[in-house]
Amino acid sequence: TPFITASQQYVRDGIVANNCLPFGTKVLIDGKVYEVQDRMNSRYGCDVYDIWFEHKQDALNWGKRTLPVVYEKR
């Protein structure tokens, strides 16, 4: 289902996908804290993040960006 993440949570604001960080890791992207709860296609490396947006137009408006990401170390 497109509404369930790889960690078996429902999608919601603040969810981000990343292939290398453990589920539950919090990351700071562009001044907002996101939580890793999903994965992407394996062709994407560790430095790629996919932010979930409720509306397609919001995602299109955000677009593809190269931004610094700060994450909490566990």
Residue pairs with C-beta under 8 A, 6 or more apart in sequence:
2 11
3 10
3 11
4 10
4 11
5 11
5 15
5 17
5 37
5 38
6 17
6 23
6 37
6 38
6 39
7 23
7 24
7 37
7 38
9 15
9 37
11 38
11 52
12 52
13 52
13 54
14 32
14 33
14 34
14 35
15 34
15 35
15 37
15 38
15 51
15 52
16 27
16 29
16 34
16 35
16 36
16 37
16 38
16 49
16 50
16 51
16 52
17 36
17 37
17 38
17 39
17 40
17 49
17 50
17 52
18 25
18 27
18 36
18 38
18 39
18 40
18 46
18 48
18 49
18 50
19 39
19 40
19 42
19 44
19 45
19 46
19 48
20 45
20 46
21 27
21 36
21 46
21 71
22 36
22 74
23 36
23 37
24 35
24 36
24 37
25 35
25 36
25 71
25 72
25 74
26 33
26 34
26 35
26 36
26 71
26 72
27 33
27 34
27 35
27 36
27 49
27 69
27 70
27 71
27 72
28 34
28 69
28 70
28 71
29 49
29 51
29 67
29 69
30 65
30 67
34 49
34 51
38 50
38 52
40 48
40 50
44 50
49 69
51 59
51 62
53 59
53 62
